[in-house]
Amino acid sequence: MVSVQIAPDIGARIRDKVESGGYPDAEAVLREAMQLLEERDRKRAWLLEALAKGEEGEAVEFTPERAEQLFQSARRRAQAGERPSPDVLP
């Protein structure tokens, strides 16, 4: 077990989450916060890797024709019932 001092404003936000019924206790709030931070770190690592690959010359020029190809491909996939990867959603 780790003991941590939390700033009053953060403690109040944690209490609000528990009191609103969204979480059973403060530990559940912190557990989800840590999961979200880890997910953000994984996405950041993926983006940095993709950027490095692009800088190595693996990039494709983005032209109006390429944009149209991507749009049409996305439309076909959506019509076929495919869902976008969570990695590309806002």
C-alpha positions in Angstrom: 0.0 0.0 0.0 1.2 3.5 -0.8 0.3 6.6 1.1 0.1 9.8 -0.9 -0.8 13.3 0.1 -3.3 14.8 -2.4 -4.0 18.5 -2.9 -7.3 19.6 -1.4 -8.8 20.5 -4.8 -7.9 17.1 -6.2 -9.3 15.4 -3.1 -12.5 17.3 -3.6 -12.8 16.2 -7.2 -12.2 12.6 -6.2 -14.9 12.9 -3.5 -17.3 14.4 -6.0 -16.8 11.4 -8.3 -17.5 8.9 -5.5 -20.5 10.9 -4.1 -22.1 11.2 -7.5 -22.3 7.4 -7.5 -20.0 6.9 -10.5 -17.4 5.1 -8.4 -17.6 2.9 -5.2 -14.6 4.6 -3.6 -11.5 6.8 -4.1 -9.4 3.9 -5.1 -11.7 3.1 -8.1 -11.4 6.7 -9.2 -7.6 6.6 -9.0 -7.5 3.2 -10.7 -9.4 4.5 -13.7 -7.3 7.6 -13.8 -4.2 5.5 -14.0 -5.7 3.3 -16.7 -6.4 6.4 -18.8 -2.9 7.7 -18.2 -1.4 4.4 -19.4 -3.7 4.4 -22.5 -2.6 8.0 -23.3 1.0 6.9 -22.9 0.5 3.9 -25.3 -1.1 6.2 -27.9 1.7 8.8 -27.5 4.3 6.0 -28.1 2.4 4.9 -31.1 2.2 8.4 -32.5 5.9 9.0 -31.9 6.7 5.7 -33.6 4.6 6.7 -36.6 6.2 10.1 -36.8 9.7 8.5 -36.7 8.7 6.1 -39.6 7.4 9.1 -41.6 10.7 10.9 -41.1 12.5 7.8 -42.4 10.8 8.3 -45.8 7.8 6.0 -45.4 5.4 8.9 -45.7 2.9 9.2 -48.5 2.2 12.6 -50.1 -1.2 13.9 -49.2 -2.8 15.1 -52.4 -6.5 15.9 -53.2 -6.5 12.6 -55.1 -5.2 10.7 -52.1 -7.7 12.4 -49.8 -10.5 11.3 -52.2 -9.2 7.7 -52.2 -9.2 7.7 -48.4 -12.7 9.1 -48.2 -14.0 6.5 -50.6 -12.3 3.7 -48.8 -13.7 4.9 -45.5 -17.2 5.2 -47.0 -17.1 1.6 -48.4 -15.8 0.3 -45.1 -18.6 2.1 -43.1 -21.2 0.8 -45.5 -19.9 -2.7 -45.0 -20.4 -2.2 -41.2 -16.7 -1.8 -40.2 -16.1 0.4 -37.2 -13.1 2.7 -37.1 -10.2 1.9 -34.9 -10.3 3.7 -31.5 -6.8 4.9 -32.4 -8.3 7.2 -35.1 -11.3 8.5 -33.2 -11.2 11.9 -31.4 
